[in-house]
Amino acid sequence: MTKSEKVTFVINTLKELYPEIPVPLDHKDPYTLLIAVLLSAQCTDLRVNQITPHLFAKADNPYDMVKMSIEEIRDIIRPCGLSPMKSKGIHGLSEMMIEHHNGEVPQSFEELEKFPAVGHKTAGVVMSQAFGVPAFPVDTHIHRLMYRWGFANGKNVQQTEKDAKRLFPEEVWNDLHLQIIWYGREYSPARGWDLEKDIITKTIGRKTVLDAYNNKK
């Protein structure tokens, strides 16, 4: 297959597998999504979804969030890990949102990335999932699969994002990044990987990846 044929194969396969695409993090609006994505750094989505109901019961908007102390926020989110940094970030971004954006989540990468504890990936998730702006936030699943499929060299997530945006048409980015995440979890995980179930990697995978897998057997 040519590279463009491989790209088409991936898009079509994922569309068949995931015609409806659930968003992994529970939220009700852009603010609660932003907080959930921030909490998901080095923490599973499952754990985040267990913690956010407790946090959002006390504060599901920036005005209520700044009424809480950083310590109170930290006590609730502690199971998510990195709680000192994340609690300061949540409190700080809520203050900035009230001060500079009338309590609304800004709809630009530049403004989102000015917030404490909000990086490019977090901004990308919010822009794509809350506002429908084309973005391709790269998480560990996407980074792994783009390498396994021979679409990126695996050097860093920034390069993987550039490669993904270059290869895939912009109109599928927002669906595709979620579809790849679900596919990575279900069919092509880092641990306990069964190539027989992983139809995409089995069909178009990087030769060195397939050889390494088969040599392990």
Steps between C-alpha positions, in 0.01 A plus 500: 500500500609857437500737796180670379332158468608419856353829621169424326502148647544639853224760458253248356580226756461737793175639358361146483611416852394831658211658308393666825793638697459545874715767668708315763473768770162578661415870482204731438656814356837646388607586857440153644670348194806723550528395865452130416768513227741678734443229762559223245875575471676181619166369627250263339172635363319245718656647815426857384134409444486365855647821648331778301146442639635578850680812377217626279243446778686778685609707200408451135579858393791737559308725745434212740847352442682813620293494822677173584857503628778329306526253791129412476533437126815295558329278759228408250725441197786328687423151351572642150867561581703822458240659728717793626560623144149420375320666795702821455430485127124454544478785751730726297330447163159558662623836634642595158178395326294730723749787471566487125212305340184578702506149644483336155745251350684687221471354151862531392811286539705806593274608788450146630874434505553810717315325783710324766523120458347520150729378224456468126334157520244612761421810293459279192251269672290796617512677163397185310248344739343811652513739206533279191822668384722258303782375725700182541600468866747212534484276805702186573265277297521718189878538539540120524267418210636762263839334551367144470323593177813658351347849490740665748853435623409492870754771593255723687130589516558834325636323193222240516240779500663664196509167316135424584386842380701462180365151421135520600247746352403778738129416491563163673745617769249548781336160452819319411706591806223359722455191282874427517494533880212249530667269249830516689329406825295217355715348227856634514601559863856547625472192723324172427493577130353229274589572137232258376231735636679813377382500138651839413854429624482147360411643157719811473737485798864611489713200402737534797202507740346188345836320496565587866152375595541172309850442640363526855250219444 
